[in-house]
Amino acid sequence: MSDEGYELQFVKEAFETNWIAPLGPNVDGFEKELADYVGAASAAALSSGTAAIHLALKAIGVTEGDLVFCQDLTFSATANPIIYEKAVPVFIDSDMKTWNMDPNALEEAFQKYKRKGIVPKAVLLVHLYGLSADIDKILKICNSYGVSLIEDAAESLGTIYKGSQTGTFGDYGIYSFNGNKIITTSGGGMLVAKDSSKIDKARFWATQSRDPARHYQHSELGFNYRMSNIVAGIGRGQLKVLDKRVEKKRQIFEYYKSELKNVEGIGFMPINDWNEPNCWLSCITLEGKIKPIDIMLALEKENIESRPIWKPMHMQPFFKNYDFVGSSVSEELFQAGICLPSDTKMNESTQYEICSIIKSL
């Protein structure tokens, strides 16, 4: 069956059984199948990865004025939910070894705020572009201070760290099924945890905190965060081809590496021996007179889209007044990095054209 066939099968079944509303067999099935795939105790299917982060922060007990140590090099959807809860983000730098949260900078942040008598409520880690962070070191630091860890695995579904899926090491893990992710429901997310009771509570909040009463009764603030049965059907179909997508993404990265490894001034996103990344995006760095914008403009002339590396949170106008701990590795990566076309439908001839354009510069 084709990739599309699986999705249509589940969506067709939803229409035929009149399960169109949020909730239904596809939602239940998608939650169980995703939890089984990653090795989590339980999962809640939600409207977005951002909603999943928001509920994870709420579940940990993050409230107004609390500190949350958040990875600096990420998309703003990681940090925005901290503000939803009126908490205070402190942005933590990355290291070149992983492109993700630097354990040394994290320890520095803990020590800095310990001297002020402040302990953060949570650490929010990201597995950027499908590259896993150095989880063991970060988890050890979090445990030593008794602080909860949330893994933003929005970009890393299918990435393996020392034999286990990213998103399953912390207290909570989140995944995104936005249109650009390795599998998509057009929009949606998933919250996972080792403790099923925590997910039960998140589902309750996500369903407008409706009490189990005959009438409509609400004893807590609720959110309209549940995934629809139609969307979940797409997710169930996409999940069946996830392993194929990961394999294709890795092939795309290896092709770029083989074609560009001898070009002076080009570096590649880091692959560590404990990391089996999903290579969601294939990213390179540039050193020398050629800048990312030069490649982006050259590709645009041939109607080929590429993107810069995420602009760090501490450089964003909205977040610029919040504390940043580190040595600006995230800023270096932003200035030097570029995300090359990585669509799984891309053929080798297109990749050859992309590499030829880069080499011509």
N, C-alpha and C positions, 0 to 999 in steps of 0.2 A: 504494500500500500504506500502511496506517495505521502510526503510530509503533510500535504493539505488534507488528504483523505482522513487521517485520524481526527483532526479538528472538526471536520464536517460531520463525522459520525457522531461525536458527542453533542455538538450543537443541534443537529437534526433530532436527536433523541430528546433533548431538552424541549424543543418546540412540540414534538409529538406528544410528550407527556404533560405539556403545559407548565413546566417548571421554568418560568421566565424570571421570576422575582429573585432578589438577593436571597440566597439559601436554596438548597436543593441537592440532589444526588451528585451533581458534578462538583459542587463546592466541597461536600464531604469527601468525595473520591480524590479530588486534587490535593486536599490537605493531607490525607493519609498517604497518598502516593509520593508526594514531595517529602514528607517526614521520613518515610521508609527509604527514599533515595539518599537523603543526606545523613540519615542515622540519628534523627531527632526523636524525642519522646512524643512530641505533639506539634501541631502547626495550625495557624489561623490564617485563612485566605482573606486578604484585605484589598482595599481600593488602590493602594500604592505602596511602594517601599518607604516613602516618606511617612505614611500613616503608621507603618510598622515600627519605624524608629520612634515616632511620637508615643505610641503605646508602650514600647519598651522603656522609655524614659519615665513615663507615668507609673509603670509597674514597679520600677526600682524605687520610686518615691521621690523623684526629682520635683522640686517645687520652687517657688519664687526665691531668688537669691542664691540658690545652690550653684556650686561650680561643677562643670562637666568638662573634662579634658578631652578635646576633640582633635582628630587628625586635621592638619592644616591643608594638605594637598588632597583635595576632594572636590566634588560638586556641592553646591550650596544646599542641596536637599539633605545632606548629612547634618549640617549645622542648624538649619532653620527650625527643626522641632525643639531644639534647646530653647529657642526664643519663645516658641509657643507656650512653654511652661514657665516663662519669665525667669528662666535660669540664666547663668552667665557662662559662656564658652571661654575656655582657655585653649588656644590653638598650639598643637604640638608638631614640631618639625618632622620631616622624613629623613631617612638615611639613603645613601646611594646604593647600599647593598640590596635593599628591597623596594625602594621608592615609597615605602609606607612608614608608619609611625616609628620614629627612632627611639628604641628603649632607653638610650642614654638621656635623650631630651625629656622623655617621660619621667624618669627618675629625678632629673633636675627640677621638673615642675612640681613633683611631689615634695621635694625638699624645700623648694622656694616657699610653697604655701604652708608647709608644716611649720616653718619658722614664724608664720603669721598666725599659727593656731587653726589653720583651715585644712580640712580634708575634702576632696571632691566627692560628689555623690556617685559619679560614674565615669568610666573611660569609654570613649566612642572611637573604635578602631575601624579603618577601612582597608579592604583588600583591593587596591587600585588596579584597574585594567585586567583583573583576573590574576594578579600576582599576590600570593599570600604574604602577609606580614610575618615577622619573626614572633609567632604567637607564644611560644614557650616562655621567652624572656618577658614579654609584656604581661602575660598571665601571672607569672611569678611575682612581678612588681605589684600588680593589682591585688593579688592574694596577700602579699606582705602588709599592705595597708588596709585590707578588708574592704576593698572597693569593687563594685560590680563592673563587669566588662560586657559591652555590647559590640557585636561584630557587624559592621555594615558590609555584607557580602553581596550587595546589589549587582556588582560587576563580576562576581567570582563563583557563581553557581557552576559546579562541576570541577572546581579547583581543589586539588588534594594537598593537604599539609601533613606530612609524616603519616600517611595512610588513612586520614580522615578528612571529611569534607569541611572546607571553610564555612563558618557560620554556626558551627556546633561546639566550639570550645568555650565560649563565654556564657554568661547567664542567659543572654538572648542573642539570636542571630536574625538578620533580615535579608530578604531577597527581593529583587525587583523584576517585574515582567513588562517593563516599559517597552515601547516599540523598537528601541535600539538594542535591547539586551539579547543575550545568547539564545534564550527562548522568550517568547512574548505572548501576552494575552491582550495586546494593544495598550493596556494599562492595568496595573495590578501589582500586588506585592504579597509577601508571606512573612509572618513572624513565627520563629521556632524557638523552642526552649527544651531543656532537659526535664523540667517539671511540668507535667500536664496541667496541674491546677493553675499555674501562672497563665497558661494559654487560655484556659477556660475563662479566667477573669478578663483577659484581653478581648476575647470574643464578646463578652457581656458589654464591655465599654463600646466596642465597635458596632454593636447593634442597638445604639441609642440608650444603653443601660436600662433596657426595659426589664422591670422586675417580673418574676414568675407569678403574675396575678391575672385573674380573668379580665380585669379592666386594664387600661393603659396606665401604668404607674412607674414612676422614675424616682429612685432614692439617691441616685448619683448622676453627675454630669455625663452625658453620653455623646457618642460621635457616630456619624453616618459613614463608617469605614469598611463595611462588609463588601466582599467581592460578589458579583452576580453569578447566577448559575450558568448563564450563557458564556461569560468571560472565562469562568472556571473550566468549561468544556474545551475552550481553545487551549487553555493551559495543560489540560490532561493530554491532549493530542500532541502538543509541543514537547511535553516531558518525555514522550516515547522516542523522540529523535534527538534528545539532548546529547547523548554520547557521540552520535554522528557529528553533531555541530561542534563539539569540543575537538574531535579529531580533525575536522576541516579547519578550524581556527588555528590549531597548532601547525598544520601543514602550511597555511598562509604565512605564519610567522617564520617558519623554517625556510620557506622560499625567499622571503625578503632577506633573511640572514645570509643565505648562501649567495645571493646575487650582490649584496651590498657590503659583505664583510671585509672586502679588500679595498673599499673606497675610503681614502684617507679622510678623517674628520667625522666619520659616522660611528656612533655607538648604539647599542641595543638595550632594551629594557632587560633587567637582570633576571636570570633563571637560576635559582639556587638548587643545590642537590636535594634539599628537603621539600622542594616545591614542585608540584605538577600543575602548572597553571592552565586555565582554559584559554588563555591568549585571546580574551574577548576583543581587545584591540591590539594591533601590532604597532609598537611605538619605537621611535629612534630618537637619538640625541645628536646634535650637530656641534662641532667645534671648529672654528675657523671663520672665514669671511662669508660663507654661505649660511643664511639664517633660515629658521622655519618659514618665515613669510615668503622667502624666495621660492621655496619648494611649493608652498600652497598656491602661490600665484601662477607658477609654471604649470601645475596640475589643473588649475581652474581654466587655463586657456584651452585645455583638452576636455573640458567639462567633467573633470574628476575632482571629487570633493575630498579634502583632508581637514584635519582639525588640530589646533594647538593643544598642548597638555593643559589640564585644568589650571585655572588661575587660582593660586592659594587663597585661602579664606582671609588671612591677615592683610592681603592686598586688595580685598574687595571693599568698595566704598561703605557698604552697610556694616561690615564687621571690623573696619580698620581701627576702631578705638578699643577693641578687646585685646587682652594680653596674648603675646606670642612667645613661646619658649623654643629656642634652637639657634641654629647658625645659618638659616635661610637656604638650606638645601632645596626646599620646596620651590623657592624663587628661582634658583639655578635651573631646576628641571623645567619650570614653566618657560623660562627664557630660551632654553636650548632644545626643548622637546617638540615632537610632532607625531600625531596619530595618523598612520597611513590607512588607506582604504582596506577594510577587513571583512567585508560582507562574504558570507559563506556561499553566496551564489556567484561570486567573482571567479572567473576562469584564469588559467595560467597566462594566457595571452595578454589579458588586462594587466596582470601583475608584471609581466615582462615590459609592457609599455610604461608603467609607473616607474619601474627601476631604471629604464632607459632615460626617462626624463630627469630623474634625480642624478644619474651619472653625467648627463650632458651639462649639468650646472657646475 
